[in-house]
Amino acid sequence: TTAGWQVPIWDPESNYFGWSSYLGELFGTDAVPSHAAPAREPDLSNLPPAFVMTGSLDGFADEDIEYAKRLNHAGVPVELHVYPGAPHGFDGFAAQTAVAKQARSDINSFVARMLKSD
């Protein structure tokens, strides 16, 4: 979200640096493989069940929500969690907060269900 980019945790400049460092000469081209950026994969139907989480103040929230919608539309079981007031990386740098503890609980529940499923 636009508001998410106002939270000084992971700003557009950091994002540019991260992706350009990761992708090298492929950065900014159509040649980026989907294993490097899964949201670029046109057909998501063969992906396993997914847990997608984002904070409402995460600059990537809109992208995360859109990816979850695409997974759902492709028939992939997806669980989407949007944590109110949480910025990018909240579960790591603010691990002792109630919202981060809730996120970990949600992740643990999802993984437990996946391990019990056939």
C-alpha positions, 0 to 999 in steps of 0.5 A, spaced: 500 500 500 502 507 499 501 508 506 506 502 507 511 505 503 511 511 509 513 506 514 521 506 514 522 499 514 523 497 507 522 502 503 522 503 495 530 504 495 531 498 499 526 494 495 530 496 488 537 494 491 534 488 494 531 485 487 537 488 483 542 485 487 538 478 487 537 478 480 543 481 477 542 483 470 535 480 469 533 485 474 528 489 470 527 485 464 522 480 462 527 474 463 526 474 470 524 466 471 518 464 476 522 461 481 526 467 482 519 471 483 513 466 483 508 471 482 510 472 475 508 465 473 502 465 469 499 458 471 499 457 479 495 451 478 500 446 480 502 450 486 501 447 493 497 450 498 499 457 501 499 461 507 500 468 505 501 474 510 502 481 510 501 487 515 496 492 513 502 497 513 507 493 509 508 496 502 507 489 499 500 488 502 497 490 495 501 485 491 501 480 497 493 480 497 493 480 489 497 474 489 493 470 494 487 472 490 491 469 483 492 462 487 485 462 489 483 463 482 487 458 480 484 453 485 490 453 490 488 452 497 490 459 500 490 462 507 490 469 507 492 473 513 492 481 513 495 483 520 492 490 522 497 496 523 503 491 522 509 493 517 513 489 513 517 484 517 513 485 523 514 478 525 521 478 525 523 485 528 517 485 533 517 478 535 514 479 542 508 483 540 501 481 540 500 481 533 507 477 531 505 472 536 498 471 533 502 471 526 506 465 529 500 462 531 497 462 525 503 459 521 503 454 526 496 452 525 497 452 518 503 448 518 500 443 523 494 442 518 498 441 512 502 435 515 495 432 517 492 432 510 493 427 505 
